[in-house]
Amino acid sequence: MHIALITRRYPPLIGGAEKVLSYIAPALAAEGAEVSVLTAQISSAADNATSPQTQSQTRSPIPTSHSPKSPLQVVRLPTANVRFVGTWRYMRNLGWWLAHNPIDLAYVSMLKHDAFVAVGAGRRLGFPVVLRPEGAGTTGDIYWQSWGRFGRTIGRRCRAADAFVAISPALRAELLAAGYDPVRIHLMPNGVPVPDEPWQPRPRWREAPQAIFVGRLAPEKRLDTLIDAWPTVRDSYPGARLTLVGEGPERPALERRIAQLNLAAAVLLPGAEQDPTHRLRGSDLFVLPSREEGMSIALLEAMAIGMPLVATSIPGNLGLVTDQVHGLLVPHGDPQALARAILAQWDHFENAQALAKSARYRVSDQFSIHAVARRHLELFRSLTGDRG
């Protein structure tokens, strides 16, 4: 089976969706599929494109494929740095590639311009198309279709796709509310690798306990709540430090709030990192204070290594974490409740470690990337079989 996995953003660009797709692509290949990742170039050299194949092979900033015979290749399609022009050029080159390279199925991340092109090409050329929305609530694809440029037109075409992957019940509910066919919606969670070596507590950690957040510095993550909780945490643990790994539009506001609370020495913003695993292993608690999540890949990764966690009791997190079973859950937007949960995990650290082990077992059992890849392939084979 030759699968075109289509996503405008792909590593080395950093983000939750990018990381999910960088896990699923090689996992599908490991299960026997041939996978072509179609994505946008990340260099201004794309501006004078001739054809997608030529450009992706000669001017891409990173190799376009592992080898000519590799089951996984990454094709970087030319775009442009000018808004709208870049989207148009990327869509044109995506259509060109699909028209000139036979595939069995297209799997598309985000219900936006990529999906519009893929569904149209699937109709003309006869291959099934599976769409997966990324994000939920006001930051998700379904909401974007209600207000984005050409969003409603794109939404109408998206509803004609052969299947939809919802990574959580909350996203399934959004698809249903937007008029997507319930028969074609398939619940399929994100998956992550489960490392052989679990997280281990640091010696003498109580002298300077460390908490960590990984993700975009964006309004929906409610990092202001976490920063506002930190003075209360430091009342009990004066040496406590907090690291916010990521970049995003909220960084200036967060820096101002950190300065106002005199937390410059206690709250660190090192920026985005391709692989923050070493920071997770060097921390004593993972915290996710979001008000909206589809299915957090950062939360899954923290659970997979088996470290203690505190998260908000929002629908996207409730699909992964049961309160007092895998970690502690609190209402979003409540700094004092968040501070109490952080302190509870550190005050009763043996219990926190027991919850963390339960979380790691759950990810290994239900959300390992290889198990998720096999579920995807079962769906894909049913669709390609239907097409004959």
C-alpha positions in Angstrom: 0.0 0.0 0.0 1.4 3.4 -1.0 0.1 6.1 1.3 0.6 9.9 0.8 0.7 11.5 4.2 0.0 15.1 3.6 0.8 17.9 6.0 2.0 21.4 5.3 4.2 21.4 8.4 6.6 18.6 9.2 9.8 18.4 11.3 12.3 20.0 11.6 9.4 22.4 12.3 8.3 22.0 15.9 4.8 21.5 17.2 2.5 18.8 18.5 0.9 17.9 15.2 4.3 17.8 13.6 5.6 15.4 16.2 2.6 13.1 15.9 3.1 12.8 12.2 6.8 12.3 12.5 5.9 9.3 14.7 3.1 7.8 12.6 4.9 8.0 9.2 7.8 5.7 10.1 5.5 3.5 12.2 3.3 2.9 9.1 6.4 2.2 7.1 7.6 -0.3 9.7 4.2 -2.1 9.4 4.9 -2.6 5.6 3.4 0.4 4.0 5.1 2.7 1.5 4.8 6.2 2.8 5.4 9.5 1.0 5.2 12.5 3.3 4.1 15.5 1.2 4.9 18.8 3.0 6.0 22.3 2.3 9.6 23.5 1.8 10.9 25.5 4.7 13.3 27.6 2.7 12.9 30.9 0.7 14.5 29.0 -2.2 11.0 27.8 -3.0 10.1 31.1 -4.6 11.2 30.2 -8.2 9.7 26.8 -8.4 9.5 24.8 -11.7 8.1 21.5 -10.7 7.6 19.9 -7.3 9.9 16.9 -8.0 12.8 18.9 -9.3 12.6 21.5 -6.6 12.2 18.9 -3.8 15.3 17.1 -5.0 17.6 20.0 -5.7 16.7 22.9 -3.5 15.2 21.5 -0.3 17.1 22.4 2.8 17.0 18.8 4.0 17.0 15.5 2.0 13.7 14.6 0.4 14.0 10.9 0.9 16.0 8.4 2.9 16.9 6.5 -0.3 15.3 5.8 -3.6 14.1 2.4 -2.3 13.1 3.5 1.2 9.6 2.7 2.3 9.5 6.3 3.8 10.3 9.4 1.8 9.8 13.1 2.6 8.9 15.2 -0.5 9.1 19.0 0.2 6.9 20.9 -2.3 7.8 24.4 -3.3 5.9 27.3 -1.8 6.6 31.0 -1.2 7.2 33.3 1.7 4.4 35.7 0.5 1.0 35.1 2.2 -1.7 33.7 0.0 0.8 33.3 -2.9 2.6 30.7 -0.8 -0.6 28.8 -0.1 -1.6 28.9 -3.8 1.7 27.6 -4.9 1.8 24.9 -2.3 -1.7 23.8 -3.3 -0.8 23.8 -7.0 2.3 21.7 -6.4 0.5 19.3 -4.1 -2.1 18.7 -6.9 0.7 18.2 -9.4 2.4 15.6 -7.3 -0.8 13.6 -6.7 -1.6 13.7 -10.4 1.8 12.3 -11.4 2.5 9.8 -8.6 0.1 6.8 -8.2 -1.0 6.2 -4.6 -3.5 3.9 -2.9 -4.7 6.4 -0.2 -4.1 10.0 1.0 -4.0 10.7 4.8 -4.3 14.4 5.4 -3.5 16.4 8.5 -5.8 19.4 9.1 -9.1 20.1 7.4 -7.8 23.1 5.5 -6.2 23.8 2.1 -4.3 20.5 1.9 -7.5 18.6 2.4 -9.3 20.6 -0.3 -6.7 19.6 -2.8 -6.5 16.0 -1.7 -10.3 15.3 -1.8 -10.5 16.9 -5.2 -7.7 14.8 -6.5 -9.1 11.6 -4.9 -12.4 12.2 -6.7 -10.6 12.6 -10.1 -8.1 9.8 -9.7 -10.0 7.3 -7.7 -8.1 7.0 -4.4 -9.7 7.3 -1.0 -8.9 10.3 1.3 -8.8 10.2 5.1 -8.8 13.5 6.9 -7.7 14.1 10.5 -8.5 17.5 12.2 -5.8 18.9 14.5 -6.7 20.8 17.6 -10.1 21.4 19.3 -12.3 24.3 20.3 -11.5 27.8 19.1 -8.0 26.8 17.9 -9.1 23.7 16.0 -9.8 23.1 12.3 -13.6 22.8 12.6 -13.9 26.2 14.2 -11.5 27.6 11.5 -13.9 26.4 8.8 -16.5 28.8 10.2 -14.5 32.0 9.8 -11.3 31.3 7.9 -10.7 32.6 4.3 -12.5 30.1 2.1 -13.2 28.1 5.2 -16.8 27.2 4.4 -15.9 26.2 0.9 -13.1 24.0 2.1 -15.5 22.6 4.8 -18.0 21.5 2.2 -15.4 19.6 0.2 -13.9 18.1 3.3 -17.3 16.5 4.2 -17.0 14.5 1.0 -13.9 12.6 2.2 -14.0 8.9 2.6 -13.2 8.8 6.3 -12.2 11.1 9.2 -9.9 10.3 12.1 -11.0 11.8 15.4 -8.2 11.6 18.0 -10.6 12.2 20.9 -14.4 12.0 21.7 -14.3 15.9 21.9 -13.2 16.1 18.3 -15.7 13.5 17.2 -18.4 15.7 18.8 -17.1 18.7 16.9 -17.2 16.9 13.6 -20.8 15.7 14.2 -21.9 19.2 15.1 -20.4 20.5 11.9 -22.4 18.0 9.8 -19.8 15.4 9.1 -21.2 11.8 8.5 -21.0 9.8 11.8 -20.6 6.6 9.9 -17.3 7.9 8.4 -15.8 9.1 11.7 -13.3 6.8 13.3 -12.0 7.3 16.8 -8.2 6.8 16.6 -5.9 8.2 19.3 -2.5 9.7 18.9 0.4 7.4 19.6 3.9 7.9 21.0 7.0 5.7 21.3 7.3 4.1 24.8 11.0 4.2 25.9 12.5 1.1 27.4 14.0 3.1 30.3 11.3 4.8 32.6 11.8 8.1 34.3 13.7 8.1 37.6 13.5 10.6 40.5 16.5 12.8 40.9 18.6 12.4 44.1 17.9 15.2 46.6 15.2 16.6 44.4 13.3 18.2 47.3 16.1 20.9 47.7 15.1 22.4 44.3 12.1 20.6 42.8 11.5 21.2 39.1 8.3 21.3 37.1 8.1 21.4 33.3 5.6 22.4 30.6 6.1 21.5 26.9 4.1 23.1 24.2 3.2 26.3 22.4 3.2 29.5 24.4 -0.3 30.2 23.3 -3.5 31.6 25.1 -5.3 28.3 25.1 -2.4 26.7 27.2 -3.3 29.1 30.1 0.4 29.4 31.2 -0.6 32.6 33.0 -2.4 30.4 35.5 0.7 28.3 36.0 2.9 31.3 36.6 0.3 32.8 39.0 0.4 29.5 40.9 4.2 29.6 41.4 4.5 32.0 44.3 2.2 29.6 46.3 4.3 26.7 45.3 7.5 28.5 46.4 6.0 29.2 49.8 6.3 25.5 50.5 9.3 24.8 48.3 11.5 28.0 48.1 13.8 26.4 45.6 11.1 25.3 43.2 11.7 26.0 39.5 9.5 26.0 36.5 10.6 25.5 32.9 8.2 26.4 30.0 9.6 24.7 26.9 8.2 26.2 23.7 7.6 29.3 21.6 4.5 31.2 20.7 2.6 34.5 20.8 2.2 34.6 24.5 5.9 34.8 25.3 6.0 38.6 25.8 3.0 38.6 28.1 4.4 35.7 30.1 7.8 37.4 30.5 6.0 40.5 31.8 4.0 38.5 34.3 7.2 36.7 35.4 8.9 40.0 36.0 5.8 41.4 37.9 5.9 38.5 40.3 9.7 38.6 40.7 10.0 35.1 39.4 12.8 35.7 36.9 15.1 33.2 38.7 12.4 30.7 39.2 10.7 30.5 35.8 12.7 29.7 32.7 11.7 30.0 29.0 14.4 28.2 27.0 12.5 28.3 23.8 11.3 25.4 21.5 13.2 22.2 21.3 13.0 19.4 18.8 13.3 16.7 21.5 12.8 17.8 25.1 13.1 14.3 26.5 16.2 15.2 28.5 14.4 18.1 30.1 11.5 15.8 31.1 13.9 13.3 32.6 15.6 16.1 34.5 12.3 17.3 36.0 10.1 16.1 38.9 6.7 17.0 37.6 4.9 17.6 34.2 2.2 20.2 34.3 -0.4 20.9 31.5 -2.7 23.8 32.5 -4.6 24.1 29.1 -8.2 25.1 28.7 -8.4 23.3 25.3 -6.6 20.2 23.9 -7.4 17.7 21.2 -5.1 15.0 22.5 -1.9 16.5 23.9 1.2 14.7 22.5 3.3 16.3 25.2 1.1 14.8 27.9 1.3 11.4 26.2 5.1 11.6 26.1 5.3 12.5 29.8 3.0 9.5 30.6 5.1 7.3 28.3 8.3 7.9 30.3 6.4 7.5 33.6 6.8 10.8 35.3 4.4 12.4 37.8 1.9 14.8 36.3 -0.8 17.4 36.9 -3.2 18.4 34.2 -6.5 20.2 33.7 -9.8 18.3 33.7 -10.8 19.2 30.2 -12.3 16.7 27.7 -9.0 16.2 25.7 -7.1 15.3 28.9 -9.9 13.2 30.4 -9.4 10.8 27.5 -5.9 10.1 28.8 -5.8 10.7 32.5 -8.1 9.5 35.3 -7.8 11.6 38.4 -6.0 9.8 41.2 -5.2 6.9 38.9 -2.7 8.3 36.4 -2.1 11.7 37.9 -4.0 14.7 39.4 -6.6 16.7 37.5 -7.7 20.3 38.4 -10.1 22.8 36.8 -8.5 25.1 34.2 -8.0 28.8 35.1 -7.6 28.2 38.8 -4.1 29.1 40.1 -4.7 28.0 43.7 -6.2 24.6 42.7 -3.2 24.1 40.4 -0.7 25.1 43.2 -2.4 22.6 45.6 -2.2 19.8 43.1 1.5 20.5 42.4 2.2 20.5 46.1 0.2 17.4 46.7 2.3 15.5 44.1 5.6 16.7 45.8 4.4 16.3 49.4 3.3 12.7 48.7 5.9 11.7 46.2 5.7 8.0 46.6 2.0 8.1 45.6 2.9 10.4 42.7 5.4 7.8 41.4 2.8 5.1 41.7 0.3 7.1 39.6 3.1 7.8 37.1 3.7 4.0 36.7 0.0 3.5 36.1 0.1 6.2 33.4 3.1 4.6 31.7 1.4 1.3 31.6 -1.8 2.8 30.1 0.2 4.4 27.3 2.1 1.2 26.6 -1.2 -0.7 26.5 -3.3 1.7 24.5 -1.3 4.5 22.9 2.0 3.0 21.7 2.8 4.3 18.2 3.0 0.8 16.8 -0.5 -0.2 18.0 -1.9 3.1 16.7 -0.2 2.5 13.3 -1.8 -1.0 13.0 -5.2 0.5 13.7 -4.6 3.1 11.0 -3.7 0.4 8.5 -6.8 -1.6 9.3 -8.9 1.4 8.4 -6.9 2.2 5.3 -7.1 -1.4 4.0 -10.9 -1.4 4.5 -11.1 1.8 2.4 -8.9 0.6 -0.4 -10.7 -2.7 -0.4 -14.0 -0.9 -0.8 -12.5 0.9 -3.9 -11.4 -2.4 -5.3 
